[in-house]
Amino acid sequence: MAPRRIIIDTDPGQDDAVAILLALASPEEIEVLGITAVAGNVPLPLTARNARIVCELAGRPDIRVFAGCDRPLVRPLVTAEHVHGRTGLDGPDLPEPCMALEEAHGVDFIVETLRREPPGTVTLCPLGPLTNIATAIRRAPEIADRVQEIVLMGGAYFEVGNITPTAEFNIYVDPEAADIVFRSGAPLAVVPLDVTHRALVTPTRNAAFRALGTPVGLAVAQMTDFFERFDKEKYGAEGAPLHDPCVIARLIRPALFSGRHVNVEIETGSALTLGMTVADWWGVTDRAPNATFLGDVDAEGVFALLTERLARL
Ligand SMILES: [Ca+2]
């Protein structure tokens, strides 16, 4: 099979960084056409910087990195330095990037790529708030029919929320953008907290990254160490969830994941439940299914894949 051609839309973020590394380490299955940065975990200048730092860490300064939207569609930006640190990539000591940011806007790159390539051959992988993707769909609604699939990290069902009691961070930051994406008609696969809260970086898994003995292995161990401080305090779990790499893992090994094709709508009106992903898991409405909402993961399989692939970089 030819590799899946993807655009990674991202707000790095340590877990975004690991997702990018996994994609770049998997050329048999994945061809990265470009990376578009969006404001989210930290402001846009930092996410655009961090994406390039990660490409250089992977030895891939040839990857094209674009800056996209610097704020949500209608709301002020909410960031997550309390999780990711001031830079978004706190933990390892990595050099400032040498590679240049592309001059074009990230949204233009998404639109032009989907218009140029044959229908059904490009997959979008949003790992942050959906501002860039929604802006692209608003500007060129036909891209919803041309995209092969949008595989995104966001939302929750049984796990409900992490930034508010009822909302996951990526959806909460730009719920209007999420609403546009979920109504777009594009084929959607959603990797929610229900999956990522089972993909925990345990001490054993962290040690396996470190034991690779490479700059990439050490950096990933230090990145996951960093955000674990926060998540352990918060969840009291045996390790922090590694959210975004699950999106790339699903492209490489779909059998590691299971879920249901259901209706998912986004709450944009209520102050109490803003950004909630209302997933009709039990099929109690007649609303049409619009997304494959994943519910379970073989976490051992994901971490085995991740460690094996990171060893190649
Ligand atoms: Ca992210």
Residues whose N, C-alpha, C, O or C-beta is under 5 A from the ligand:
A	BS01	CA	D11 G13 D16 L127 G128 D244
